[in-house]
Each structure stands twice: as C-alpha cells, then as structure tokens.
Amino acid sequence: MALNLNQKKDVVAEVADVAAKAHSLIAAEYAGTTVEQLTAMRKKARETGVYLKVVKNTLAARAVDGTEFECAKDALVGPLLYAFSLEEPGAAGRLVKEFAKGNDKLQPKLVVVGGQSYPASHVEVLASLPTLEQALGMLARVLAEPASMFARVVKAVADQQGGGDAAPAEEATETAAAE
C-alpha cells in the first residue's frame, strides 16, 4: 500500500524522533523472513526497548538527517529493517543476533554507534555490551573496591599493633592528641 504525502511525513517524523533518542542502530536485510518470525521479533523488541520498523530507505534517510545516524545514509539500500536501541546500546545487537541465529534470511547490513558506521560483523561487538543491570553491577563493584581495600588495610594495621583489639588504636589516638 502506497503512502500519501502526509503519511510519509508522519513516518519520517516518528523515525526522526526515535533516532534523536536512540543509542545505536542496526539495519538488517529481512527479505524472505516470515510474518511469524517478524511478529516474534517485534514482540521481543518491545520487551527489550528496541524500536523496530520497516521503512522505505528514502524515508529512513530523511529521518536520520541531522542525527548521529546520518553517516549511514549511503548504505541504506535494499529491503531493510531498522532496529534502534532506545534504553541501552547493545539491545538491538542482541535482538538481531538472536533472531539471525534461527533465520538465515535476516542478515545484518550495518551498525551505527556514536556517529560511526560499522560493518555487519560489529553486531557481535554491540551484542556483547553489558545490559544496564550488568553495567550498574560492575560500577558498584568498582566503587566498593576502595572501601573494602581500606577495611583490609585498617585490619592489617590493627593486627600489627596488637592483635586486632581496639585498645592499641585508642592509645595511639590519645598519644597523638597529647603531642
């Protein structure tokens, strides 16, 4: 079904709004993919914070104008499915990688992150990025490490000063205060 001019403007505005907020983009060829496969992929995309859309390439090129995904305009050729990661950069990569395993017709064509366009092989790299929960866990461990290291140092000093009881530490404090 052909779109009229107003419908095309609406599609461009919708995709442009998504592109302005997205962290990454994967364009994949989907010709030969069944309706059931695309429906399952769309459902999973909604659950994982990925905006998934099949759009004419000319409309997609207009939509990414002025965004960090503009660098991909020349590569938008053929029947493409666009997957924008809205919540975390690796979400679209994990989605496309997962569905490409069971569908040889779904072929990633390009990856765009941070204003840079990469070949399809970078879907693996994007998919390997940690989820938001994993990244927060790593950050928490990094932030907690200095505190635990300090606690070990304090314990080691206390052990050297007299077996780890509080009395030597109190005596040292009193001595330092008297001086």
C-alpha positions as CSV (number, residue, x, y, z in Angstrom):
1,M,0.0,0.0,0.0
2,A,1.4,3.3,-1.1
3,L,1.6,6.1,1.5
4,N,0.3,9.6,0.7
5,L,2.5,12.7,1.4
6,N,1.1,13.3,4.9
7,Q,1.6,9.6,5.9
8,K,5.2,9.8,4.7
9,K,5.8,12.9,6.7
10,D,4.3,11.2,9.8
11,V,6.7,8.2,9.3
12,V,9.7,10.4,8.8
13,A,8.8,12.4,12.0
14,E,8.2,9.2,14.0
15,V,11.6,7.7,13.0
16,A,13.4,11.0,13.4
17,D,12.0,11.3,16.9
18,V,13.3,7.8,17.7
19,A,16.6,8.4,16.1
20,A,17.2,11.5,18.1
21,K,16.9,9.5,21.3
22,A,18.5,6.2,20.3
23,H,21.8,4.9,21.3
24,S,22.5,2.6,18.4
25,L,21.1,1.4,15.0
26,I,21.2,-1.8,13.2
27,A,19.9,-2.1,9.7
28,A,19.3,-5.7,8.5
29,E,18.1,-7.2,5.3
30,Y,14.9,-9.2,6.0
31,A,13.7,-10.4,2.6
32,G,12.4,-13.9,2.9
33,T,11.6,-13.6,6.7
34,T,8.2,-15.0,7.5
35,V,5.4,-12.9,9.1
36,E,5.6,-15.2,12.2
37,Q,9.3,-14.5,12.5
38,L,8.8,-10.7,12.2
39,T,5.9,-10.8,14.7
40,A,8.0,-12.6,17.2
41,M,10.9,-10.2,16.7
42,R,8.7,-7.2,17.1
43,K,7.3,-8.6,20.4
44,K,10.8,-9.2,21.7
45,A,11.8,-5.7,20.5
46,R,9.0,-4.1,22.6
47,E,10.1,-6.1,25.6
48,T,13.8,-5.1,25.3
49,G,13.5,-1.4,24.5
50,V,14.2,-1.7,20.8
51,Y,12.3,0.3,18.2
52,L,11.8,-2.0,15.2
53,K,10.5,-0.6,11.9
54,V,10.4,-1.5,8.2
55,V,10.6,1.8,6.3
56,K,11.4,2.8,2.8
57,N,15.1,3.7,2.6
58,T,14.4,7.2,1.3
59,L,12.2,8.0,4.3
60,A,14.7,6.5,6.7
61,A,17.4,8.6,5.1
62,R,15.3,11.7,5.7
63,A,14.5,10.7,9.2
64,V,18.2,10.2,10.3
65,D,19.2,13.6,8.8
66,G,20.8,15.7,11.5
67,T,21.2,12.8,13.9
68,E,24.3,10.7,14.7
69,F,22.9,8.0,12.3
70,E,23.2,10.3,9.3
71,C,26.5,8.6,8.4
72,A,24.6,5.5,7.4
73,K,22.5,7.2,4.7
74,D,24.6,6.0,1.7
75,A,24.4,2.4,2.9
76,L,20.6,2.3,3.1
77,V,20.0,0.1,0.1
78,G,17.6,-2.8,-0.4
79,P,14.8,-4.1,1.8
80,L,15.9,-3.1,5.3
81,L,14.6,-3.5,8.8
82,Y,15.7,-0.8,11.2
83,A,16.4,-1.6,14.9
84,F,17.1,1.4,17.2
85,S,18.3,0.7,20.7
86,L,16.4,3.1,23.0
87,E,17.3,2.0,26.5
88,E,20.8,0.6,26.2
89,P,23.2,0.5,23.2
90,G,23.6,-3.3,23.0
91,A,19.8,-4.2,22.9
92,A,19.4,-4.0,19.2
93,G,22.5,-6.1,18.6
94,R,21.3,-8.8,21.0
95,L,17.9,-8.8,19.3
96,V,19.2,-9.1,15.7
97,K,21.9,-11.6,16.7
98,E,19.3,-13.8,18.5
99,F,16.8,-13.8,15.6
100,A,19.5,-14.2,12.9
101,K,20.6,-17.5,14.5
102,G,17.3,-19.1,13.6
103,N,16.7,-17.2,10.4
104,D,19.3,-17.2,7.7
105,K,17.2,-14.6,5.8
106,L,17.8,-12.0,8.4
107,Q,21.2,-10.5,7.6
108,P,22.6,-7.5,9.4
109,K,24.0,-5.0,7.0
110,L,25.4,-2.2,9.1
111,V,25.8,-0.9,12.7
112,V,25.9,2.7,13.8
113,V,27.0,3.8,17.2
114,G,28.3,7.2,18.3
115,G,28.1,8.7,14.9
116,Q,30.3,6.0,13.3
117,S,29.1,3.4,10.8
118,Y,30.5,-0.1,11.1
119,P,30.1,-3.3,9.0
120,A,27.6,-6.0,9.9
121,S,30.3,-8.0,11.7
122,H,30.1,-5.5,14.5
123,V,26.7,-6.8,15.5
124,E,28.6,-9.3,17.7
125,V,30.5,-6.5,19.4
126,L,27.4,-4.5,20.0
127,A,25.5,-7.6,21.3
128,S,28.3,-8.3,23.8
129,L,27.9,-4.9,25.5
130,P,26.6,-5.3,29.1
131,T,23.0,-4.7,29.9
132,L,22.2,-1.7,32.1
133,E,21.8,-4.0,35.1
134,Q,25.2,-5.7,34.4
135,A,26.9,-2.3,33.9
136,L,25.5,-1.0,37.2
137,G,26.7,-4.1,38.9
138,M,30.2,-3.6,37.5
139,L,30.1,0.0,38.6
140,A,29.0,-0.9,42.1
141,R,31.9,-3.5,42.4
142,V,34.4,-0.8,41.2
143,L,33.1,1.7,43.7
144,A,33.1,-0.8,46.6
145,E,36.6,-2.0,46.0
146,P,38.4,1.0,47.6
147,A,36.2,0.7,50.7
148,S,37.0,-3.0,51.1
149,M,40.7,-2.3,50.4
150,F,40.7,0.4,53.1
151,A,39.0,-2.0,55.6
152,R,41.7,-4.7,54.9
153,V,44.4,-2.1,55.4
154,V,42.9,-0.9,58.7
155,K,42.5,-4.5,59.9
156,A,46.2,-5.3,58.9
157,V,47.4,-2.2,60.8
158,A,45.3,-3.2,63.8
159,D,46.6,-6.7,63.7
160,Q,50.2,-5.4,63.7
161,Q,49.6,-3.1,66.6
162,G,48.4,-5.7,69.0
163,G,46.3,-8.5,67.8
164,G,43.4,-6.5,66.4
165,D,41.7,-5.2,69.6
166,A,40.6,-1.6,69.9
167,A,42.8,-0.7,72.9
168,P,46.1,0.0,70.9
169,A,44.1,2.2,68.5
170,E,42.7,4.2,71.4
171,E,46.2,4.5,73.0
172,A,47.6,5.7,69.7
173,T,44.8,8.3,69.4
174,E,45.4,9.5,72.9
175,T,49.2,9.7,72.4
176,A,48.7,11.7,69.1
177,A,46.2,14.1,70.9
178,A,48.7,14.7,73.7
179,E,51.5,15.7,71.3
